[in-house]
Amino acid sequence: MNKIVFQFGLLVFSLSLIFFSRVGLPVQQVLLRSFIVFVATTLMLGFIVMVFVNAINKASYKKKEIIDNNRK
């Protein structure tokens, strides 16, 4: 899952490089802004994925408990 988040961040980095270079900014500004967008996107998406996986795990544990209680 982390690999997917990182690759998506790299995709956003590449797209932001193209976008900021088309605006006409200097190379340093393009790289700096693209890196900031990459870090922000990767951190936010990583946090969302962790919350989502945690919710799935909690739901599966609850289902397992219900099934175990019904067997008794």
GULUMKE-978407 format. One record per atom (N, C-alpha, C): x, y, z; residue number from 1; residue in three letters; atom name. Coordinates in pm, 1 decimal, always signed. Each point is the difference from the previous one (the first is absolute). Layout:
x/y/z/nr/rest/atom
X/Y/Z/NUM/ala/CA
...
***
This chain:
x/y/z/nr/rest/atom
+82.7/-118.7/+0.0/1/met/N
-82.7/+118.7/+0.0/1/met/CA
+87.7/+125.8/+0.0/1/met/C
+111.1/-5.0/+73.4/2/asn/N
+89.0/+116.8/+3.0/2/asn/CA
+61.1/+26.5/-136.7/2/asn/C
+26.4/-106.8/-74.5/3/lys/N
+57.5/+15.9/-133.1/3/lys/CA
-98.1/+73.0/-91.9/3/lys/C
-127.4/-32.0/+11.4/4/ile/N
-101.3/+66.3/-82.0/4/ile/CA
-9.2/+147.6/+36.2/4/ile/C
+2.9/+30.8/+128.4/5/val/N
-6.8/+139.5/+45.0/5/val/CA
+121.2/+76.4/-51.3/5/val/C
+118.0/-60.3/+10.0/6/phe/N
+122.1/+66.2/-46.0/6/phe/CA
-3.1/+22.6/-150.6/6/phe/C
-44.9/-99.4/-74.9/7/gln/N
-6.7/+15.1/-144.6/7/gln/CA
-102.1/+105.8/-41.2/7/gln/C
-110.9/+7.1/+71.8/8/phe/N
-97.4/+105.7/-27.7/8/phe/CA
+60.7/+136.4/+29.8/8/phe/C
+77.2/+9.3/+107.9/9/gly/N
+68.9/+124.7/+31.4/9/gly/CA
+98.0/+39.9/-108.7/9/gly/C
+70.8/-98.6/-56.3/10/leu/N
+92.0/+28.9/-109.7/10/leu/CA
-75.4/+46.3/-124.2/10/leu/C
-116.9/-56.4/-23.8/11/leu/N
-82.1/+44.5/-112.0/11/leu/CA
-41.8/+145.2/+18.3/11/leu/C
-43.6/+33.8/+119.3/12/val/N
-39.3/+138.4/+28.5/12/val/CA
+120.7/+92.5/-12.1/12/val/C
+117.5/-45.8/+44.6/13/phe/N
+122.6/+78.4/-13.8/13/phe/CA
+29.2/+29.0/-147.1/13/phe/C
-11.3/-102.1/-82.6/14/ser/N
+26.7/+17.5/-143.0/14/ser/CA
-100.2/+96.3/-63.9/14/ser/C
-126.2/-16.4/+35.0/15/leu/N
-102.0/+89.2/-55.4/15/leu/CA
+18.9/+143.6/+47.5/15/leu/C
+40.9/+15.4/+126.0/16/ser/N
+22.6/+136.1/+49.5/16/ser/CA
+124.7/+61.1/-63.8/16/ser/C
+100.3/-82.1/-32.4/17/leu/N
+115.5/+51.8/-74.9/17/leu/CA
-45.2/+57.9/-133.1/17/leu/C
-83.9/-74.3/-68.5/18/ile/N
-49.6/+46.7/-129.8/18/ile/CA
-83.3/+127.2/+17.0/18/ile/C
-88.9/-0.1/+98.7/19/phe/N
-86.8/+115.6/+20.8/19/phe/CA
+79.2/+125.4/+34.2/19/phe/C
+91.2/-11.5/+98.4/20/phe/N
+73.9/+118.3/+43.6/20/phe/CA
+100.3/+47.2/-106.4/20/phe/C
+51.5/-90.6/-80.7/21/ser/N
+91.5/+43.7/-105.0/21/ser/CA
-76.0/+72.2/-112.0/21/ser/C
-124.8/-39.0/-21.5/22/arg/N
-81.9/+67.2/-101.5/22/arg/CA
-39.1/+141.5/+43.2/22/arg/C
-4.0/+23.0/+131.3/23/val/N
-35.8/+132.9/+51.1/23/val/CA
+112.0/+99.2/-27.8/23/val/C
+123.1/-49.8/-8.9/24/gly/N
+112.5/+87.6/-31.3/24/gly/CA
+83.7/+36.9/+121.4/24/gly/C
-2.1/-82.8/+103.8/25/leu/N
+79.2/+26.4/+119.5/25/leu/CA
+145.2/-43.4/-22.5/25/leu/C
+92.8/+54.5/+80.1/26/pro/N
+139.1/-46.8/-7.8/26/pro/CA
+11.1/-147.5/+42.9/26/pro/C
+108.5/-63.5/-42.6/27/val/N
+16.9/-143.3/+24.0/27/val/CA
-1.2/-32.1/+149.4/27/val/C
+65.9/+82.6/+81.7/28/gln/N
+4.9/-25.7/+144.1/28/gln/CA
-139.9/+5.5/+61.4/28/gln/C
-79.3/+97.1/-43.6/29/gln/N
-136.1/+12.6/+51.6/29/gln/CA
-86.4/-117.4/-43.9/29/gln/C
+19.9/-44.4/-122.4/30/val/N
-76.4/-115.1/-51.2/30/val/CA
+30.4/-123.7/+83.4/30/val/C
+129.2/-26.3/+23.4/31/leu/N
+38.4/-118.5/+77.9/31/leu/CA
-46.5/+9.6/+144.7/31/leu/C
+14.2/+117.1/+59.7/32/leu/N
-40.8/+17.8/+139.1/32/leu/CA
-150.8/-17.4/+16.7/32/leu/C
-76.8/+62.5/-84.9/33/arg/N
-146.3/-11.4/+10.6/33/arg/CA
-47.3/-141.6/-30.5/33/arg/C
+61.9/-63.2/-97.7/34/ser/N
-37.6/-138.0/-33.1/34/ser/CA
+33.1/-93.7/+114.7/34/ser/C
+114.1/+21.0/+64.8/35/phe/N
+36.9/-84.4/+113.9/35/phe/CA
-95.9/+20.1/+115.9/35/phe/C
-39.4/+123.9/+23.9/36/ile/N
-96.3/+27.3/+107.8/36/ile/CA
-133.6/-68.7/-30.1/36/ile/C
-44.2/+6.6/-124.2/37/val/N
-124.5/-66.7/-39.6/37/val/CA
+14.2/-151.3/+17.1/37/val/C
+116.0/-54.6/-37.9/38/phe/N
+25.3/-143.8/+15.6/38/phe/CA
-7.6/-43.1/+146.2/38/phe/C
+67.5/+72.7/+87.0/39/val/N
+0.9/-36.1/+142.6/39/val/CA
-139.5/+11.4/+59.0/39/val/C
-69.6/+108.2/-30.4/40/ala/N
-134.2/+19.4/+55.0/40/ala/CA
-95.7/-108.2/-49.1/40/ala/C
+5.5/-30.5/-127.9/41/thr/N
-88.8/-102.3/-56.2/41/thr/CA
+29.1/-137.0/+59.0/41/thr/C
+127.5/-34.4/+9.8/42/thr/N
+38.1/-131.0/+52.2/42/thr/CA
-40.0/-14.7/+146.9/42/thr/C
+21.7/+103.4/+79.1/43/leu/N
-37.9/-7.2/+141.6/43/leu/CA
-151.2/-10.1/+18.0/43/leu/C
-74.3/+81.6/-73.4/44/met/N
-146.1/-4.8/+13.7/44/met/CA
-55.8/-134.5/-45.9/44/met/C
+47.1/-47.1/-113.4/45/leu/N
-48.9/-128.2/-50.7/45/leu/CA
+42.4/-114.6/+91.1/45/leu/C
+120.4/+6.4/+54.7/46/gly/N
+45.5/-101.7/+95.0/46/gly/CA
-87.4/-3.5/+124.2/46/gly/C
-36.3/+117.3/+50.0/47/phe/N
-87.3/+7.0/+117.5/47/phe/CA
-138.0/-55.8/-31.7/47/phe/C
-54.0/+35.2/-115.9/48/ile/N
-132.1/-50.9/-39.4/48/ile/CA
+2.2/-151.3/-13.4/48/ile/C
+105.8/-53.9/-58.5/49/val/N
+10.8/-145.5/-16.5/49/val/CA
+10.5/-68.7/+135.3/49/val/C
+77.0/+58.4/+93.4/50/met/N
+11.1/-61.2/+133.3/50/met/CA
-134.8/-2.6/+70.6/50/met/C
-74.7/+107.6/-8.9/51/val/N
-132.3/+5.3/+62.5/51/val/CA
-93.4/-101.6/-65.2/51/val/C
+3.8/-8.7/-130.4/52/phe/N
-85.8/-92.8/-73.2/52/phe/CA
+32.6/-145.5/+34.3/52/phe/C
+127.4/-34.8/+3.5/53/val/N
+40.7/-137.3/+33.7/53/val/CA
-36.5/-32.3/+144.6/53/val/C
+16.8/+96.2/+88.7/54/asn/N
-36.2/-21.1/+139.5/54/asn/CA
-150.0/-24.7/+14.8/54/asn/C
-80.8/+73.4/-75.3/55/ala/N
-145.3/-19.8/+5.3/55/ala/CA
-37.9/-137.6/-52.9/55/ala/C
+66.1/-44.9/-104.4/56/ile/N
-27.7/-133.4/-54.7/56/ile/CA
+37.5/-106.6/+101.6/56/ile/C
+113.5/+17.1/+66.3/57/asn/N
+42.2/-98.5/+100.0/57/asn/CA
-97.9/-6.4/+116.4/57/asn/C
-46.9/+114.9/+46.4/58/lys/N
-96.6/+0.4/+110.3/58/lys/CA
-129.2/-70.4/-40.7/58/lys/C
-45.3/+25.8/-122.0/59/ala/N
-122.8/-62.7/-47.4/59/ala/CA
+17.1/-150.7/-11.8/59/ala/C
+114.9/-43.8/-45.7/60/ser/N
+21.2/-145.0/-13.8/60/ser/CA
+9.4/-67.1/+136.2/60/ser/C
+61.0/+67.5/+98.6/61/tyr/N
+5.3/-57.6/+134.6/61/tyr/CA
-139.7/-10.9/+61.0/61/tyr/C
-83.3/+100.4/-22.9/62/lys/N
-136.9/-4.7/+52.3/62/lys/CA
-78.8/-113.1/-65.1/62/lys/C
+15.8/-17.9/-131.1/63/lys/N
-69.1/-109.7/-69.0/63/lys/CA
+47.5/-133.5/+52.0/63/lys/C
+130.0/-11.7/+25.7/64/lys/N
+54.2/-125.5/+51.3/64/lys/CA
-57.3/-30.5/+138.4/64/lys/C
-9.6/+101.5/+85.2/65/glu/N
-58.6/-20.5/+132.3/65/glu/CA
-145.8/-41.8/-7.7/65/glu/C
-75.6/+59.9/-90.7/66/ile/N
-141.1/-36.1/-16.4/66/ile/CA
-12.9/-143.9/-48.2/66/ile/C
+83.4/-39.3/-93.9/67/ile/N
-4.1/-137.2/-49.7/67/ile/CA
+39.3/-97.9/+108.8/67/ile/C
+104.1/+33.7/+78.4/68/asp/N
+42.9/-89.0/+108.1/68/asp/CA
-108.6/-13.2/+106.9/68/asp/C
-70.8/+109.8/+31.0/69/asn/N
-105.6/-5.2/+99.5/69/asn/CA
-120.1/-79.9/-50.0/69/asn/C
-28.5/+1.5/-128.9/70/asn/N
-111.5/-74.7/-55.1/70/asn/CA
+28.7/-149.3/-3.6/70/asn/C
+123.9/-39.3/-6.1/71/arg/N
+37.8/-141.2/-3.2/71/arg/CA
-21.2/-68.2/+134.5/71/arg/C
+7.7/+78.6/+108.2/72/lys/N
-11.3/-58.4/+134.5/72/lys/CA
-138.2/-34.1/+36.0/72/lys/C
***
